[in-house]
Amino acid sequence: MKKTKVVVMKDMTRRNTGAPPTSSANNNVRYAECQRNHAANIGGHAVDGCREFMPCGAEGTAAALTCAACGCHRNFHRREDRPTLN
């Protein structure tokens, strides 16, 4: 029996949902120290020491998700939700 590969492509035309961007412009969220394990491939644990996320680019660009200090994606940084004052 012959095996076949199936490729599924995403529809990129409906990418903008009209929702506001959820990156660091939200004052109620702060991204703290980087938690990326740089020694995971050798079975160890080593972090780079980056203390706070600083975006590389302007808001709304792909570079805004990369940290200027350590080069890691924003998801590697610990997220702190600040309570809102009503």
Distance bins in CASP14 RR format, pairs under 12 A and 6 or more apart:
PFRMAT RR
TARGET T0000
AUTHOR 0000-0000-0000
RMODE 2
METHOD distances of the structure
MODEL  1
16 60 0 0 0 0 0 1 0 0 0 0 0
19 26 0 0 0 0 0 1 0 0 0 0 0
20 26 0 0 0 0 1 0 0 0 0 0 0
20 59 0 0 0 0 0 1 0 0 0 0 0
20 60 0 0 0 0 0 1 0 0 0 0 0
21 29 0 0 0 0 0 1 0 0 0 0 0
21 55 0 0 0 0 0 1 0 0 0 0 0
21 58 0 0 0 0 0 1 0 0 0 0 0
21 59 1 0 0 1 0 0 0 0 0 0 0
21 60 1 0 1 0 0 0 0 0 0 0 0
21 61 0 0 0 0 0 1 0 0 0 0 0
21 62 0 0 0 0 0 1 0 0 0 0 0
21 64 0 0 0 0 1 0 0 0 0 0 0
21 65 0 0 0 0 0 1 0 0 0 0 0
22 28 0 0 0 0 0 1 0 0 0 0 0
22 29 0 0 0 0 1 0 0 0 0 0 0
22 31 0 0 0 0 0 1 0 0 0 0 0
22 59 0 0 0 0 0 1 0 0 0 0 0
22 60 0 0 0 0 0 1 0 0 0 0 0
22 64 0 0 0 0 0 1 0 0 0 0 0
22 65 0 0 0 0 0 1 0 0 0 0 0
22 74 0 0 0 0 0 1 0 0 0 0 0
22 79 0 0 0 0 0 1 0 0 0 0 0
23 29 0 0 0 0 1 0 0 0 0 0 0
23 30 0 0 0 0 0 1 0 0 0 0 0
23 31 0 0 0 0 1 0 0 0 0 0 0
23 53 0 0 0 0 1 0 0 0 0 0 0
23 55 1 0 0 1 0 0 0 0 0 0 0
23 56 0 0 0 0 0 1 0 0 0 0 0
23 57 0 0 0 0 0 1 0 0 0 0 0
23 58 0 0 0 0 0 1 0 0 0 0 0
23 59 1 0 0 1 0 0 0 0 0 0 0
23 60 1 0 0 1 0 0 0 0 0 0 0
23 61 0 0 0 0 1 0 0 0 0 0 0
23 62 0 0 0 0 0 1 0 0 0 0 0
23 63 0 0 0 0 0 1 0 0 0 0 0
23 64 1 0 1 0 0 0 0 0 0 0 0
23 65 1 0 0 1 0 0 0 0 0 0 0
23 66 0 0 0 0 0 1 0 0 0 0 0
23 73 0 0 0 0 0 1 0 0 0 0 0
23 74 1 0 0 1 0 0 0 0 0 0 0
23 75 0 0 0 0 0 1 0 0 0 0 0
23 77 0 0 0 0 0 1 0 0 0 0 0
23 79 0 0 0 0 0 1 0 0 0 0 0
24 30 0 0 0 0 1 0 0 0 0 0 0
24 31 1 0 0 1 0 0 0 0 0 0 0
24 52 0 0 0 0 0 1 0 0 0 0 0
24 53 1 0 0 1 0 0 0 0 0 0 0
24 54 0 0 0 0 1 0 0 0 0 0 0
24 55 1 0 1 0 0 0 0 0 0 0 0
24 56 0 0 0 0 0 1 0 0 0 0 0
24 57 0 0 0 0 0 1 0 0 0 0 0
24 58 0 0 0 0 0 1 0 0 0 0 0
24 59 1 0 0 1 0 0 0 0 0 0 0
24 60 0 0 0 0 0 1 0 0 0 0 0
24 64 1 0 0 1 0 0 0 0 0 0 0
24 65 0 0 0 0 1 0 0 0 0 0 0
24 66 0 0 0 0 0 1 0 0 0 0 0
24 67 0 0 0 0 0 1 0 0 0 0 0
24 68 0 0 0 0 0 1 0 0 0 0 0
24 74 1 0 0 1 0 0 0 0 0 0 0
24 77 0 0 0 0 0 1 0 0 0 0 0
24 79 0 0 0 0 0 1 0 0 0 0 0
24 80 0 0 0 0 0 1 0 0 0 0 0
25 55 0 0 0 0 1 0 0 0 0 0 0
25 58 0 0 0 0 0 1 0 0 0 0 0
25 59 1 0 1 0 0 0 0 0 0 0 0
25 60 0 0 0 0 1 0 0 0 0 0 0
25 64 0 0 0 0 1 0 0 0 0 0 0
26 59 0 0 0 0 0 1 0 0 0 0 0
26 79 0 0 0 0 0 1 0 0 0 0 0
26 80 0 0 0 0 0 1 0 0 0 0 0
26 81 0 0 0 0 1 0 0 0 0 0 0
26 82 0 0 0 0 1 0 0 0 0 0 0
26 84 0 0 0 0 0 1 0 0 0 0 0
27 80 0 0 0 0 0 1 0 0 0 0 0
27 81 0 0 0 0 0 1 0 0 0 0 0
27 82 1 0 0 1 0 0 0 0 0 0 0
27 83 0 0 0 0 0 1 0 0 0 0 0
27 84 0 0 0 0 1 0 0 0 0 0 0
27 85 0 0 0 0 0 1 0 0 0 0 0
28 79 0 0 0 0 0 1 0 0 0 0 0
28 80 0 0 0 0 1 0 0 0 0 0 0
28 81 1 0 0 1 0 0 0 0 0 0 0
28 82 1 0 1 0 0 0 0 0 0 0 0
28 83 1 0 0 1 0 0 0 0 0 0 0
28 84 1 0 1 0 0 0 0 0 0 0 0
28 85 0 0 0 0 1 0 0 0 0 0 0
29 53 0 0 0 0 0 1 0 0 0 0 0
29 74 0 0 0 0 0 1 0 0 0 0 0
29 77 0 0 0 0 0 1 0 0 0 0 0
29 78 0 0 0 0 0 1 0 0 0 0 0
29 79 1 0 0 1 0 0 0 0 0 0 0
29 80 1 0 0 1 0 0 0 0 0 0 0
29 81 1 0 1 0 0 0 0 0 0 0 0
29 82 1 0 0 1 0 0 0 0 0 0 0
29 83 0 0 0 0 0 1 0 0 0 0 0
29 84 0 0 0 0 0 1 0 0 0 0 0
30 51 0 0 0 0 0 1 0 0 0 0 0
30 52 0 0 0 0 1 0 0 0 0 0 0
30 53 0 0 0 0 1 0 0 0 0 0 0
30 54 0 0 0 0 0 1 0 0 0 0 0
30 74 0 0 0 0 0 1 0 0 0 0 0
30 77 0 0 0 0 1 0 0 0 0 0 0
30 78 0 0 0 0 1 0 0 0 0 0 0
30 79 1 0 0 1 0 0 0 0 0 0 0
30 80 1 0 1 0 0 0 0 0 0 0 0
30 81 0 0 0 0 1 0 0 0 0 0 0
30 82 1 0 0 1 0 0 0 0 0 0 0
30 83 0 0 0 0 0 1 0 0 0 0 0
31 50 0 0 0 0 0 1 0 0 0 0 0
31 51 0 0 0 0 0 1 0 0 0 0 0
31 52 1 0 0 1 0 0 0 0 0 0 0
31 53 1 1 0 0 0 0 0 0 0 0 0
31 54 0 0 0 0 1 0 0 0 0 0 0
31 55 0 0 0 0 1 0 0 0 0 0 0
31 64 0 0 0 0 0 1 0 0 0 0 0
31 65 0 0 0 0 0 1 0 0 0 0 0
31 66 0 0 0 0 0 1 0 0 0 0 0
31 67 0 0 0 0 1 0 0 0 0 0 0
31 69 0 0 0 0 0 1 0 0 0 0 0
31 70 0 0 0 0 0 1 0 0 0 0 0
31 72 0 0 0 0 0 1 0 0 0 0 0
31 73 0 0 0 0 0 1 0 0 0 0 0
31 74 1 0 1 0 0 0 0 0 0 0 0
31 75 0 0 0 0 1 0 0 0 0 0 0
31 76 0 0 0 0 1 0 0 0 0 0 0
31 77 1 1 0 0 0 0 0 0 0 0 0
31 78 1 0 0 1 0 0 0 0 0 0 0
31 79 1 0 1 0 0 0 0 0 0 0 0
31 80 1 0 0 1 0 0 0 0 0 0 0
31 81 0 0 0 0 0 1 0 0 0 0 0
31 82 0 0 0 0 0 1 0 0 0 0 0
32 49 0 0 0 0 0 1 0 0 0 0 0
32 50 0 0 0 0 1 0 0 0 0 0 0
32 51 1 0 0 1 0 0 0 0 0 0 0
32 52 1 0 0 1 0 0 0 0 0 0 0
32 53 1 0 0 1 0 0 0 0 0 0 0
32 54 0 0 0 0 0 1 0 0 0 0 0
32 67 0 0 0 0 0 1 0 0 0 0 0
32 74 0 0 0 0 0 1 0 0 0 0 0
32 76 0 0 0 0 0 1 0 0 0 0 0
32 77 1 0 0 1 0 0 0 0 0 0 0
32 78 1 0 1 0 0 0 0 0 0 0 0
32 79 1 0 0 1 0 0 0 0 0 0 0
32 80 1 0 1 0 0 0 0 0 0 0 0
32 81 0 0 0 0 0 1 0 0 0 0 0
32 82 0 0 0 0 0 1 0 0 0 0 0
33 47 1 0 0 1 0 0 0 0 0 0 0
33 48 0 0 0 0 1 0 0 0 0 0 0
33 49 1 0 0 1 0 0 0 0 0 0 0
33 50 1 0 0 1 0 0 0 0 0 0 0
33 51 1 0 1 0 0 0 0 0 0 0 0
33 52 1 0 0 1 0 0 0 0 0 0 0
33 53 0 0 0 0 1 0 0 0 0 0 0
33 67 0 0 0 0 0 1 0 0 0 0 0
33 69 0 0 0 0 0 1 0 0 0 0 0
33 70 0 0 0 0 1 0 0 0 0 0 0
33 72 0 0 0 0 0 1 0 0 0 0 0
33 76 0 0 0 0 1 0 0 0 0 0 0
33 77 1 0 0 1 0 0 0 0 0 0 0
33 78 1 0 1 0 0 0 0 0 0 0 0
33 79 0 0 0 0 0 1 0 0 0 0 0
33 80 0 0 0 0 0 1 0 0 0 0 0
34 46 0 0 0 0 0 1 0 0 0 0 0
34 47 1 0 0 1 0 0 0 0 0 0 0
34 48 1 0 1 0 0 0 0 0 0 0 0
34 49 1 0 0 1 0 0 0 0 0 0 0
34 50 1 1 0 0 0 0 0 0 0 0 0
34 51 0 0 0 0 1 0 0 0 0 0 0
34 52 0 0 0 0 1 0 0 0 0 0 0
34 53 1 0 0 1 0 0 0 0 0 0 0
34 54 0 0 0 0 0 1 0 0 0 0 0
34 66 0 0 0 0 0 1 0 0 0 0 0
34 67 1 0 0 1 0 0 0 0 0 0 0
34 68 0 0 0 0 0 1 0 0 0 0 0
34 69 1 0 0 1 0 0 0 0 0 0 0
34 70 1 0 1 0 0 0 0 0 0 0 0
34 71 0 0 0 0 1 0 0 0 0 0 0
34 72 1 0 1 0 0 0 0 0 0 0 0
34 73 0 0 0 0 1 0 0 0 0 0 0
34 74 0 0 0 0 1 0 0 0 0 0 0
34 75 0 0 0 0 0 1 0 0 0 0 0
34 76 1 0 1 0 0 0 0 0 0 0 0
34 77 1 0 1 0 0 0 0 0 0 0 0
34 78 0 0 0 0 1 0 0 0 0 0 0
34 79 0 0 0 0 0 1 0 0 0 0 0
35 45 0 0 0 0 0 1 0 0 0 0 0
35 46 0 0 0 0 0 1 0 0 0 0 0
35 47 1 0 0 1 0 0 0 0 0 0 0
35 48 0 0 0 0 1 0 0 0 0 0 0
35 49 0 0 0 0 1 0 0 0 0 0 0
35 50 0 0 0 0 1 0 0 0 0 0 0
35 51 0 0 0 0 0 1 0 0 0 0 0
35 53 0 0 0 0 0 1 0 0 0 0 0
35 67 0 0 0 0 0 1 0 0 0 0 0
35 70 0 0 0 0 0 1 0 0 0 0 0
35 72 0 0 0 0 1 0 0 0 0 0 0
35 73 0 0 0 0 0 1 0 0 0 0 0
35 74 0 0 0 0 0 1 0 0 0 0 0
35 75 0 0 0 0 1 0 0 0 0 0 0
35 76 1 0 1 0 0 0 0 0 0 0 0
35 77 1 0 0 1 0 0 0 0 0 0 0
35 78 1 0 1 0 0 0 0 0 0 0 0
35 79 0 0 0 0 0 1 0 0 0 0 0
36 45 0 0 0 0 0 1 0 0 0 0 0
36 46 0 0 0 0 1 0 0 0 0 0 0
36 47 1 0 0 1 0 0 0 0 0 0 0
36 48 1 0 0 1 0 0 0 0 0 0 0
36 49 0 0 0 0 1 0 0 0 0 0 0
36 50 0 0 0 0 1 0 0 0 0 0 0
36 53 0 0 0 0 0 1 0 0 0 0 0
36 67 0 0 0 0 1 0 0 0 0 0 0
36 69 0 0 0 0 0 1 0 0 0 0 0
36 70 1 0 0 1 0 0 0 0 0 0 0
36 71 0 0 0 0 1 0 0 0 0 0 0
36 72 1 0 1 0 0 0 0 0 0 0 0
36 73 0 0 0 0 1 0 0 0 0 0 0
36 74 0 0 0 0 0 1 0 0 0 0 0
36 75 0 0 0 0 1 0 0 0 0 0 0
36 76 1 0 1 0 0 0 0 0 0 0 0
36 77 0 0 0 0 1 0 0 0 0 0 0
36 78 0 0 0 0 0 1 0 0 0 0 0
37 43 0 0 0 0 1 0 0 0 0 0 0
37 44 1 0 0 1 0 0 0 0 0 0 0
37 45 1 0 1 0 0 0 0 0 0 0 0
37 46 1 0 0 1 0 0 0 0 0 0 0
37 47 1 0 0 1 0 0 0 0 0 0 0
37 48 0 0 0 0 1 0 0 0 0 0 0
37 49 0 0 0 0 0 1 0 0 0 0 0
37 72 0 0 0 0 0 1 0 0 0 0 0
37 76 0 0 0 0 1 0 0 0 0 0 0
38 44 0 0 0 0 1 0 0 0 0 0 0
38 45 0 0 0 0 1 0 0 0 0 0 0
38 46 1 0 1 0 0 0 0 0 0 0 0
38 47 1 0 0 1 0 0 0 0 0 0 0
38 48 1 0 0 1 0 0 0 0 0 0 0
38 49 0 0 0 0 1 0 0 0 0 0 0
38 50 0 0 0 0 0 1 0 0 0 0 0
38 70 0 0 0 0 1 0 0 0 0 0 0
38 71 0 0 0 0 0 1 0 0 0 0 0
38 72 0 0 0 0 1 0 0 0 0 0 0
38 76 0 0 0 0 0 1 0 0 0 0 0
39 45 1 0 1 0 0 0 0 0 0 0 0
39 46 1 0 1 0 0 0 0 0 0 0 0
39 47 0 0 0 0 1 0 0 0 0 0 0
39 48 0 0 0 0 0 1 0 0 0 0 0
40 46 0 0 0 0 1 0 0 0 0 0 0
40 47 0 0 0 0 0 1 0 0 0 0 0
40 76 0 0 0 0 0 1 0 0 0 0 0
47 70 0 0 0 0 1 0 0 0 0 0 0
47 72 0 0 0 0 0 1 0 0 0 0 0
47 76 0 0 0 0 1 0 0 0 0 0 0
47 77 0 0 0 0 0 1 0 0 0 0 0
47 78 0 0 0 0 0 1 0 0 0 0 0
48 67 0 0 0 0 1 0 0 0 0 0 0
48 69 0 0 0 0 1 0 0 0 0 0 0
48 70 1 0 1 0 0 0 0 0 0 0 0
48 71 0 0 0 0 1 0 0 0 0 0 0
48 72 1 0 0 1 0 0 0 0 0 0 0
48 76 0 0 0 0 1 0 0 0 0 0 0
48 77 0 0 0 0 0 1 0 0 0 0 0
49 67 0 0 0 0 0 1 0 0 0 0 0
49 69 0 0 0 0 1 0 0 0 0 0 0
49 70 1 0 0 1 0 0 0 0 0 0 0
49 72 0 0 0 0 0 1 0 0 0 0 0
49 76 0 0 0 0 0 1 0 0 0 0 0
49 77 0 0 0 0 0 1 0 0 0 0 0
50 66 0 0 0 0 0 1 0 0 0 0 0
50 67 1 0 0 1 0 0 0 0 0 0 0
50 68 0 0 0 0 1 0 0 0 0 0 0
50 69 1 0 1 0 0 0 0 0 0 0 0
50 70 1 1 0 0 0 0 0 0 0 0 0
50 71 0 0 0 0 1 0 0 0 0 0 0
50 72 1 0 0 1 0 0 0 0 0 0 0
50 73 0 0 0 0 0 1 0 0 0 0 0
50 74 0 0 0 0 0 1 0 0 0 0 0
50 76 0 0 0 0 1 0 0 0 0 0 0
50 77 1 0 0 1 0 0 0 0 0 0 0
50 78 0 0 0 0 0 1 0 0 0 0 0
51 67 0 0 0 0 0 1 0 0 0 0 0
51 69 1 0 0 1 0 0 0 0 0 0 0
51 70 0 0 0 0 1 0 0 0 0 0 0
51 77 0 0 0 0 1 0 0 0 0 0 0
51 78 0 0 0 0 0 1 0 0 0 0 0
52 67 0 0 0 0 1 0 0 0 0 0 0
52 68 0 0 0 0 0 1 0 0 0 0 0
52 69 1 0 0 1 0 0 0 0 0 0 0
52 70 0 0 0 0 1 0 0 0 0 0 0
52 74 0 0 0 0 0 1 0 0 0 0 0
52 77 1 0 0 1 0 0 0 0 0 0 0
52 78 0 0 0 0 1 0 0 0 0 0 0
52 80 0 0 0 0 0 1 0 0 0 0 0
53 64 0 0 0 0 0 1 0 0 0 0 0
53 65 0 0 0 0 1 0 0 0 0 0 0
53 66 0 0 0 0 1 0 0 0 0 0 0
53 67 1 0 1 0 0 0 0 0 0 0 0
53 68 0 0 0 0 1 0 0 0 0 0 0
53 69 1 0 0 1 0 0 0 0 0 0 0
53 70 0 0 0 0 1 0 0 0 0 0 0
53 71 0 0 0 0 1 0 0 0 0 0 0
53 72 0 0 0 0 1 0 0 0 0 0 0
53 73 0 0 0 0 1 0 0 0 0 0 0
53 74 1 0 1 0 0 0 0 0 0 0 0
53 75 0 0 0 0 1 0 0 0 0 0 0
53 76 0 0 0 0 1 0 0 0 0 0 0
53 77 1 0 1 0 0 0 0 0 0 0 0
53 78 0 0 0 0 1 0 0 0 0 0 0
53 79 0 0 0 0 1 0 0 0 0 0 0
53 80 0 0 0 0 0 1 0 0 0 0 0
54 63 0 0 0 0 0 1 0 0 0 0 0
54 64 0 0 0 0 0 1 0 0 0 0 0
54 65 0 0 0 0 0 1 0 0 0 0 0
54 66 0 0 0 0 1 0 0 0 0 0 0
54 67 1 0 0 1 0 0 0 0 0 0 0
54 68 1 0 1 0 0 0 0 0 0 0 0
54 69 1 0 1 0 0 0 0 0 0 0 0
54 70 0 0 0 0 1 0 0 0 0 0 0
54 71 0 0 0 0 1 0 0 0 0 0 0
54 72 0 0 0 0 0 1 0 0 0 0 0
54 74 0 0 0 0 0 1 0 0 0 0 0
54 77 0 0 0 0 1 0 0 0 0 0 0
55 61 0 0 0 0 1 0 0 0 0 0 0
55 62 0 0 0 0 0 1 0 0 0 0 0
55 63 1 0 0 1 0 0 0 0 0 0 0
55 64 1 0 1 0 0 0 0 0 0 0 0
55 65 1 0 0 1 0 0 0 0 0 0 0
55 66 1 0 0 1 0 0 0 0 0 0 0
55 67 1 0 0 1 0 0 0 0 0 0 0
55 68 1 0 0 1 0 0 0 0 0 0 0
55 69 0 0 0 0 0 1 0 0 0 0 0
55 71 0 0 0 0 0 1 0 0 0 0 0
55 72 0 0 0 0 0 1 0 0 0 0 0
55 73 0 0 0 0 0 1 0 0 0 0 0
55 74 1 0 0 1 0 0 0 0 0 0 0
55 77 0 0 0 0 0 1 0 0 0 0 0
56 62 0 0 0 0 1 0 0 0 0 0 0
56 63 1 0 1 0 0 0 0 0 0 0 0
56 64 1 0 0 1 0 0 0 0 0 0 0
56 65 0 0 0 0 1 0 0 0 0 0 0
56 66 1 0 1 0 0 0 0 0 0 0 0
56 67 1 0 0 1 0 0 0 0 0 0 0
56 68 1 0 1 0 0 0 0 0 0 0 0
56 69 0 0 0 0 1 0 0 0 0 0 0
56 70 0 0 0 0 0 1 0 0 0 0 0
56 71 1 0 0 1 0 0 0 0 0 0 0
56 72 0 0 0 0 0 1 0 0 0 0 0
56 73 0 0 0 0 0 1 0 0 0 0 0
56 74 0 0 0 0 0 1 0 0 0 0 0
57 63 1 1 0 0 0 0 0 0 0 0 0
57 64 1 0 1 0 0 0 0 0 0 0 0
57 65 0 0 0 0 1 0 0 0 0 0 0
57 66 1 0 0 1 0 0 0 0 0 0 0
57 67 0 0 0 0 0 1 0 0 0 0 0
57 68 1 0 0 1 0 0 0 0 0 0 0
57 71 0 0 0 0 0 1 0 0 0 0 0
57 74 0 0 0 0 0 1 0 0 0 0 0
58 64 1 0 0 1 0 0 0 0 0 0 0
58 65 0 0 0 0 0 1 0 0 0 0 0
59 65 0 0 0 0 0 1 0 0 0 0 0
62 73 0 0 0 0 0 1 0 0 0 0 0
62 74 0 0 0 0 0 1 0 0 0 0 0
63 71 0 0 0 0 0 1 0 0 0 0 0
63 73 0 0 0 0 0 1 0 0 0 0 0
63 74 0 0 0 0 0 1 0 0 0 0 0
64 73 0 0 0 0 0 1 0 0 0 0 0
64 74 0 0 0 0 1 0 0 0 0 0 0
65 71 0 0 0 0 0 1 0 0 0 0 0
65 72 0 0 0 0 1 0 0 0 0 0 0
65 73 1 0 1 0 0 0 0 0 0 0 0
65 74 1 0 1 0 0 0 0 0 0 0 0
65 75 0 0 0 0 1 0 0 0 0 0 0
65 76 0 0 0 0 0 1 0 0 0 0 0
65 77 0 0 0 0 0 1 0 0 0 0 0
66 72 1 0 0 1 0 0 0 0 0 0 0
66 73 1 0 0 1 0 0 0 0 0 0 0
66 74 1 0 0 1 0 0 0 0 0 0 0
66 75 0 0 0 0 0 1 0 0 0 0 0
66 76 0 0 0 0 0 1 0 0 0 0 0
66 77 0 0 0 0 0 1 0 0 0 0 0
67 73 1 0 0 1 0 0 0 0 0 0 0
67 74 1 0 0 1 0 0 0 0 0 0 0
67 75 0 0 0 0 0 1 0 0 0 0 0
67 76 1 0 0 1 0 0 0 0 0 0 0
67 77 1 0 0 1 0 0 0 0 0 0 0
68 74 0 0 0 0 0 1 0 0 0 0 0
68 77 0 0 0 0 0 1 0 0 0 0 0
69 76 0 0 0 0 0 1 0 0 0 0 0
69 77 0 0 0 0 1 0 0 0 0 0 0
70 76 0 0 0 0 1 0 0 0 0 0 0
70 77 0 0 0 0 1 0 0 0 0 0 0
71 77 0 0 0 0 0 1 0 0 0 0 0
72 78 0 0 0 0 0 1 0 0 0 0 0
END
